[in-house]
Structures are given as structure tokens and as C-alpha cells.
């Protein structure tokens, strides 16, 4: 068993970091990193399955907490590395990247990002709407739209079904069914 305290060359006693912290902090940090990294990569490639997006947005706070605990536990080593030229350069680089990411390069608020977000909301609303409502938006009667879909191999039971239900029942994507309805 190792002693908890050591004597330095000047005769001062130094305390060893708590081993119990290391037993949970390292796996906690690693787990939070894996969660954040995998969900972030999935979102980058637009693979939004299951609870990927909420898990990334909410559970990434675990990574922040783990990083703070890690920095506190290793504050001396962190301070030493920041006093070196490479540490200063890397830190400055990331602060510059942070500053650049906050600049409005994508346009004004309500620009392309807001328009894309609005289009996604409109599409989502249309896929959850009943066929009768979507048919009216497409300037067709519900009966005409049902017949049109039948001719294209899309079976519908009634005009009260949502576009999403129709798509799922026909093993199609909801956007494909919407696109058919809005065809000339």
C-alpha cells in the first residue's frame, strides 16, 4: 500500500490525489466522451434515429461536467501546460475558432437556417395532416387524390388517414407520398 502523503525536497508534505475520484472520474469522462462523439457524428451525417438528437443535446452536459471535474482534479498540470508556448497557441486557436463560430457568416437571424427550419416544420405538419387537408392544399379533391395515389400504387383506406400513415402502410417515405400529391 502506498502512503497518502509524500515529503518534497523542501520537507513540505504533499497530498496524493484521491484514488476514489480516479475510479469513477475516468470512466465517467470516457463514457461521456463516447456518448457525445458518437451522437455528434451521427447528427453530422444526418442520421437522426431514435433519441440521438435529444441524447446529444441533453446528455452532452455530462461531458461538460466531466471536463470540469477533470480540469479541477488536474489543475496543476493544466496550468503548467497553459504556460508553455504550444499550450498558449492551441488555447488561442480554439478561442479564435469559438469567436469565429459566433459571427453571423450564415446571414442574419431568420436567414437560410431559419427558412430551412420553417420548411422542415411545414413538411412535418403536412406529413401528419389528413389526406383530405393535404389534397386541398394541393388544389385537388380528396377523392381525386386517392384515385391518383391508387394509380401510382399507393393504397389508401380513406381521406382521414395522415400522409405518414399512408406512407408507412405502403412502405414508402412520407416525403415521397407528399411529392406525388403535389405533382401536376
Rosetta silent file (secondary structure, phi, psi, omega in degrees, C-alpha in Angstrom):
SEQUENCE: XXXXXXXXXXXXXXXXXXXXXXXXXXXXXXXXXXXXXXXXXXXXXXXXXXXXXXXXXXXXXXXXXXXXXXXXXXXXXXXXXXXXXXXXXXXXXXXXXXXXXXXXXXXXXXXXXXXXXXXXXXXXXXXXXXXXXXXXXXXXXXXXXXXXXXXXXXXXXXXXXXXXXXXXXXXXXXXXXXXXXXXX
SCORE:     score description
SCORE:     0.000 S_00000001
   1 L     0.000  134.678 -178.725    0.000    0.000    0.000 S_00000001
   2 L   -87.219  147.993  177.983    1.348    3.433   -0.943 S_00000001
   3 L   -69.910  151.003  179.067    1.388    6.286    1.539 S_00000001
   4 L   -75.420  -28.994 -175.804   -1.151    9.049    1.022 S_00000001
   5 E  -119.435  151.195  177.797    1.362   11.816    1.646 S_00000001
   6 E  -128.941  156.111  174.561    4.914   12.391    0.410 S_00000001
   7 E   -99.385  135.909  176.679    7.686   14.720    1.524 S_00000001
   8 L   -88.126  177.101 -179.270    9.180   17.084   -1.016 S_00000001
   9 L   -62.441  -27.036 -179.876   12.831   18.126   -1.148 S_00000001
  10 L   -87.093    0.803  178.370   11.988   21.173    0.972 S_00000001
  11 L    88.062    3.602  178.544   10.402   18.992    3.630 S_00000001
  12 L   -82.059  145.061  179.900    6.822   20.055    2.783 S_00000001
  13 E   -90.170  131.173  176.294    4.188   17.399    2.823 S_00000001
  14 E  -114.603  143.728  179.468    2.103   16.960   -0.366 S_00000001
  15 E   -93.039  139.696  175.303   -1.168   15.095   -0.553 S_00000001
  16 L   -80.116  141.590  177.515   -1.769   12.494   -3.206 S_00000001
  17 L   -59.468  149.669 -179.122   -4.979   12.917   -5.234 S_00000001
  18 L   -63.211  126.010  177.950   -7.826   10.755   -4.074 S_00000001
  19 H   -70.560  -28.746 -179.646   -7.815    7.380   -5.808 S_00000001
  20 H   -63.948  -32.490  175.607  -11.569    7.065   -5.326 S_00000001
  21 H   -63.361  -43.635 -177.329  -12.033   10.047   -7.642 S_00000001
  22 H   -63.919  -33.235 -177.878   -9.963    8.337  -10.323 S_00000001
  23 H   -64.794  -32.717 -179.727  -12.049    5.171  -10.064 S_00000001
  24 H  -107.120  -28.430 -174.722  -15.234    6.931  -11.156 S_00000001
  25 H   -70.139  -41.779 -179.494  -13.980   10.107  -12.885 S_00000001
  26 H   -65.306  -49.622  177.131  -12.011    8.421  -15.654 S_00000001
  27 H   -63.941  -35.154  178.143  -14.821    6.026  -16.710 S_00000001
  28 H   -62.628  -47.166 -179.898  -17.368    8.860  -16.367 S_00000001
  29 H   -63.589  -44.177  179.712  -15.286   11.131  -18.623 S_00000001
  30 H   -62.734  -45.670  179.598  -14.693    8.332  -21.128 S_00000001
  31 H   -62.245  -43.738  178.892  -18.385    7.385  -21.212 S_00000001
  32 H   -64.196  -39.298  177.948  -19.493   10.991  -21.655 S_00000001
  33 H   -63.266  -47.252 -179.245  -16.943   11.458  -24.439 S_00000001
  34 H   -59.636  -46.870  179.583  -18.107    8.312  -26.281 S_00000001
  35 H   -58.387  -49.297 -178.174  -21.764    9.367  -25.986 S_00000001
  36 H   -65.853  -42.494 -178.100  -21.067   12.891  -27.230 S_00000001
  37 H   -66.130  -48.559 -176.832  -18.742   11.767  -30.017 S_00000001
  38 H   -66.090  -46.780  179.659  -20.976    9.030  -31.433 S_00000001
  39 H   -65.882  -35.370  177.166  -24.201   11.064  -31.305 S_00000001
  40 H   -64.985  -41.551  178.308  -22.364   14.074  -32.769 S_00000001
  41 H   -65.692  -42.645  177.756  -21.017   12.018  -35.666 S_00000001
  42 H   -60.270  -44.052  179.152  -24.468   10.547  -36.332 S_00000001
  43 H   -66.423  -36.256  178.495  -26.007   14.031  -36.388 S_00000001
  44 H   -59.031  -40.009 -179.576  -23.227   15.309  -38.653 S_00000001
  45 L   -90.700   15.867  175.962  -24.162   12.634  -41.206 S_00000001
  46 L    59.656   34.358  175.854  -27.893   13.412  -40.738 S_00000001
  47 L  -101.457   88.627 -175.269  -28.586   10.026  -39.119 S_00000001
  48 L  -105.972   75.817 -179.020  -31.242   11.104  -36.657 S_00000001
  49 L  -103.698  152.648  176.135  -32.597    7.796  -35.394 S_00000001
  50 L    54.608 -129.073 -177.828  -34.211    7.074  -32.069 S_00000001
  51 L  -106.729   28.970 -176.256  -33.192    9.545  -29.394 S_00000001
  52 H   -58.124  -50.152 -175.502  -29.876   10.568  -30.980 S_00000001
  53 H   -65.967  -51.475  178.404  -30.622   14.296  -31.150 S_00000001
  54 H   -64.154  -34.243  177.704  -32.045   14.749  -27.625 S_00000001
  55 H   -63.201  -42.814  179.829  -29.343   12.459  -26.206 S_00000001
  56 H   -65.768  -46.119 -176.177  -26.643   14.584  -27.856 S_00000001
  57 H   -67.952  -40.347 -174.252  -28.200   17.885  -26.836 S_00000001
  58 H   -94.546  -40.469 -176.559  -29.000   16.977  -23.225 S_00000001
  59 H   -82.490   -9.982  173.574  -26.524   14.296  -22.236 S_00000001
  60 H   -64.722  -18.870  174.329  -23.571   16.248  -23.646 S_00000001
  61 H   -60.705  -29.024  175.971  -23.856   18.190  -20.407 S_00000001
  62 H   -61.958  -37.176  178.071  -22.308   15.081  -18.835 S_00000001
  63 H   -66.195  -40.279  178.008  -19.209   15.732  -20.969 S_00000001
  64 H   -62.508  -45.923  179.410  -19.086   19.331  -19.752 S_00000001
  65 H   -61.809  -45.527  179.976  -19.368   18.175  -16.133 S_00000001
  66 H   -61.788  -41.744  179.885  -16.705   15.505  -16.653 S_00000001
  67 H   -63.647  -41.697  178.678  -14.359   18.022  -18.282 S_00000001
  68 H   -62.682  -47.146  177.741  -14.788   20.465  -15.395 S_00000001
  69 H   -59.940  -41.145 -179.847  -14.063   17.725  -12.834 S_00000001
  70 H   -63.262  -44.931  179.285  -11.069   16.617  -14.903 S_00000001
  71 H   -64.555  -40.764  179.105   -9.678   20.165  -15.075 S_00000001
  72 H   -63.892  -45.484 -177.526  -10.190   20.713  -11.355 S_00000001
  73 H   -66.037  -31.762 -177.196   -8.526   17.417  -10.497 S_00000001
  74 L  -113.240   33.109 -173.498   -5.584   18.130  -12.826 S_00000001
  75 H   -60.616  -36.363 -179.220   -5.393   21.904  -12.348 S_00000001
  76 H   -66.570  -48.202  178.879   -1.635   21.992  -11.698 S_00000001
  77 H   -63.248  -37.386  178.434   -0.775   20.038  -14.835 S_00000001
  78 H   -63.546  -44.860  179.977   -3.294   22.128  -16.760 S_00000001
  79 H   -63.522  -41.008  178.677   -1.711   25.386  -15.533 S_00000001
  80 H   -62.421  -45.098 -178.034    1.777   24.164  -16.457 S_00000001
  81 H   -67.392  -31.670  178.095    0.670   23.175  -19.973 S_00000001
  82 H   -72.569  -21.682  179.340   -1.031   26.551  -20.497 S_00000001
  83 L   -82.975   -8.339  177.912    2.190   28.372  -19.612 S_00000001
  84 L   -86.135  152.179 -179.142    4.072   26.675  -22.457 S_00000001
  85 H   -57.267  -41.713 -179.912    4.107   28.272  -25.929 S_00000001
  86 H   -65.258  -42.372  178.218    2.312   25.330  -27.556 S_00000001
  87 H   -60.771  -42.263  178.167   -0.364   25.366  -24.842 S_00000001
  88 H   -65.136  -42.303 -178.372   -0.890   29.097  -25.325 S_00000001
  89 H   -65.305  -45.368 -179.257   -1.057   28.722  -29.125 S_00000001
  90 H   -64.514  -43.514  178.765   -3.547   25.842  -29.031 S_00000001
  91 H   -62.562  -44.235  178.570   -5.737   27.641  -26.486 S_00000001
  92 H   -61.642  -41.277  178.867   -5.637   30.856  -28.543 S_00000001
  93 H   -58.632  -45.716 -178.343   -6.564   28.890  -31.675 S_00000001
  94 H   -70.868  -31.572  174.433   -9.639   27.413  -30.016 S_00000001
  95 H   -68.363  -36.674  175.267  -10.708   30.788  -28.627 S_00000001
  96 H   -64.423  -43.186  177.625  -10.398   32.211  -32.162 S_00000001
  97 H   -62.349  -40.488  176.906  -12.482   29.330  -33.528 S_00000001
  98 H   -61.488  -47.136  178.559  -15.082   29.946  -30.835 S_00000001
  99 H   -60.354  -43.654  179.543  -15.208   33.641  -31.703 S_00000001
 100 H   -64.122  -35.386 -178.828  -15.478   32.874  -35.433 S_00000001
 101 H   -69.608  -18.756  179.297  -18.299   30.403  -34.814 S_00000001
 102 L   -89.736   -8.648  179.430  -20.320   33.165  -33.166 S_00000001
 103 L   -76.905  147.081 -175.992  -20.031   35.508  -36.165 S_00000001
 104 L   -82.158   57.918  178.763  -23.082   35.680  -38.466 S_00000001
 105 L   -65.954  -27.555 -178.138  -21.417   34.211  -41.576 S_00000001
 106 L   -80.624    4.638 -178.934  -24.631   32.322  -42.393 S_00000001
 107 L   105.980 -177.108 -179.464  -26.589   35.542  -42.740 S_00000001
 108 L   -71.645  158.066  173.098  -28.921   37.405  -40.467 S_00000001
 109 L   -56.350  136.641 -176.254  -31.122   35.629  -37.958 S_00000001
 110 L    90.037    7.206  179.947  -34.081   34.328  -39.897 S_00000001
 111 L   -78.931 -139.077 -175.122  -31.868   33.721  -42.938 S_00000001
 112 H   -60.110  -40.696  179.975  -31.259   30.405  -44.679 S_00000001
 113 H   -62.245  -44.653 -179.409  -31.122   28.415  -41.446 S_00000001
 114 H   -65.689  -38.786  178.757  -34.457   29.828  -40.291 S_00000001
 115 H   -64.863  -41.684  178.699  -36.004   29.214  -43.720 S_00000001
 116 H   -63.929  -41.682  179.372  -34.792   25.605  -43.697 S_00000001
 117 H   -62.515  -41.963  178.680  -36.155   25.178  -40.183 S_00000001
 118 H   -64.642  -41.611  178.988  -39.517   26.626  -41.279 S_00000001
 119 H   -63.111  -39.409  177.908  -39.626   24.345  -44.334 S_00000001
 120 H   -64.095  -39.579  179.301  -38.948   21.339  -42.110 S_00000001
 121 H   -67.061  -39.817  178.406  -41.793   22.370  -39.800 S_00000001
 122 H   -64.685  -46.321  178.481  -44.172   22.823  -42.733 S_00000001
 123 H   -60.356  -44.012  179.277  -43.213   19.439  -44.168 S_00000001
 124 H   -60.938  -42.415  179.294  -43.629   17.792  -40.767 S_00000001
 125 H   -63.837  -41.913 -179.987  -47.085   19.362  -40.396 S_00000001
 126 H   -66.040  -37.551 -179.190  -48.120   18.172  -43.870 S_00000001
 127 H   -70.955  -22.362  177.589  -46.958   14.601  -43.226 S_00000001
 128 H   -93.799   -8.839 -178.612  -49.068   14.472  -40.056 S_00000001
 129 L   -79.062  154.809  176.051  -52.114   16.082  -41.698 S_00000001
 130 E   -66.546  152.630  179.639  -55.023   14.032  -43.071 S_00000001
 131 H   -54.917  -39.041 -178.956  -55.005   13.287  -46.789 S_00000001
 132 H   -59.424  -41.239 -179.529  -58.142   15.436  -47.250 S_00000001
 133 H   -68.189  -45.605 -179.136  -56.316   18.511  -45.898 S_00000001
 134 H   -65.113  -37.691  178.248  -53.180   17.928  -47.969 S_00000001
 135 H   -60.206  -43.587  179.438  -55.311   17.346  -51.091 S_00000001
 136 H   -63.533  -39.857  178.287  -56.988   20.738  -50.594 S_00000001
 137 H   -62.830  -34.012  179.720  -53.582   22.413  -50.171 S_00000001
 138 L   -86.155    9.501 -179.988  -52.534   20.773  -53.474 S_00000001
 139 L    60.107   44.191  175.909  -55.733   22.105  -55.146 S_00000001
 140 L  -133.132  160.106  172.979  -57.265   18.643  -55.570 S_00000001
 141 L   -83.052  153.569  178.011  -60.312   16.940  -54.184 S_00000001
 142 H   -58.080  -40.849 -179.251  -59.685   14.169  -51.649 S_00000001
 143 H   -64.285  -44.503  178.316  -61.364   11.602  -53.952 S_00000001
 144 H   -60.821  -39.831 -179.100  -59.260   12.678  -56.939 S_00000001
 145 H   -67.830  -40.184  177.538  -56.094   12.437  -54.780 S_00000001
 146 H   -61.744  -45.560  179.402  -57.000    8.936  -53.558 S_00000001
 147 H   -63.242  -42.177  179.376  -57.542    7.790  -57.161 S_00000001
 148 H   -59.996  -44.986  179.675  -54.301    9.467  -58.253 S_00000001
 149 H   -66.473  -40.145  179.115  -52.357    7.660  -55.495 S_00000001
 150 H   -59.711  -42.883  179.371  -54.033    4.318  -56.310 S_00000001
 151 H   -62.778  -23.163  179.636  -52.918    4.637  -59.940 S_00000001
 152 L   -98.421   10.005  175.425  -49.361    5.087  -58.680 S_00000001
 153 L    84.439   13.596  178.935  -49.524    2.000  -56.457 S_00000001
 154 L  -103.995  113.187 -178.799  -50.169    3.809  -53.172 S_00000001
 155 L   -86.834  135.067  176.120  -53.126    2.285  -51.317 S_00000001
 156 L  -130.146  146.809  177.864  -55.221    4.449  -49.013 S_00000001
 157 L   -87.913  -42.076 -179.620  -58.216    3.486  -46.881 S_00000001
 158 L  -160.178  170.825 -176.718  -59.815    6.908  -46.528 S_00000001
 159 L   -75.445   -6.641  178.685  -59.189   10.639  -46.743 S_00000001
 160 L   -86.669  -10.635  178.586  -58.809   10.837  -42.952 S_00000001
 161 L   -69.546  143.926  175.655  -55.506    8.943  -42.947 S_00000001
 162 E   -77.255  159.240  178.734  -52.380   11.022  -42.423 S_00000001
 163 H   -61.211  -38.803  179.543  -49.729   11.108  -45.127 S_00000001
 164 H   -62.326  -43.317  178.077  -47.322    9.429  -42.687 S_00000001
 165 H   -62.034  -45.280  179.648  -49.789    6.554  -42.089 S_00000001
 166 H   -60.151  -45.528 -179.469  -50.320    6.109  -45.815 S_00000001
 167 H   -62.253  -46.226 -179.333  -46.572    6.082  -46.419 S_00000001
 168 H   -62.810  -41.887  179.940  -45.904    3.567  -43.635 S_00000001
 169 H   -65.269  -23.784 -178.715  -48.685    1.258  -44.838 S_00000001
 170 L  -107.667   11.318 -179.479  -47.166    1.309  -48.335 S_00000001
 171 L    52.483   48.220  178.760  -43.524    1.066  -47.212 S_00000001
 172 L  -123.959  166.687  172.434  -42.785    4.495  -48.643 S_00000001
 173 L   -85.863  142.330 -178.851  -41.253    7.650  -47.272 S_00000001
 174 H   -58.721  -37.678  179.801  -43.763   10.330  -46.273 S_00000001
 175 H   -65.422  -32.480  177.736  -41.921   12.896  -48.410 S_00000001
 176 H   -66.728  -41.154  178.731  -42.277   10.654  -51.477 S_00000001
 177 H   -65.937  -43.374  177.726  -46.048   10.444  -50.974 S_00000001
 178 H   -59.288  -44.428 -178.809  -46.213   14.243  -50.481 S_00000001
 179 H   -61.046  -40.034  177.372  -44.209   14.768  -53.663 S_00000001
 180 H   -61.243  -44.603 -177.943  -46.633   12.567  -55.610 S_00000001
 181 H   -61.116  -38.582 -176.072  -49.636   14.503  -54.309 S_00000001
 182 L   -88.407    4.371  174.668  -48.098   17.818  -55.342 S_00000001
 183 L   -68.081  155.126  179.700  -47.153   16.560  -58.821 S_00000001
 184 L   -69.701    0.000    0.000  -49.010   18.169  -61.717 S_00000001
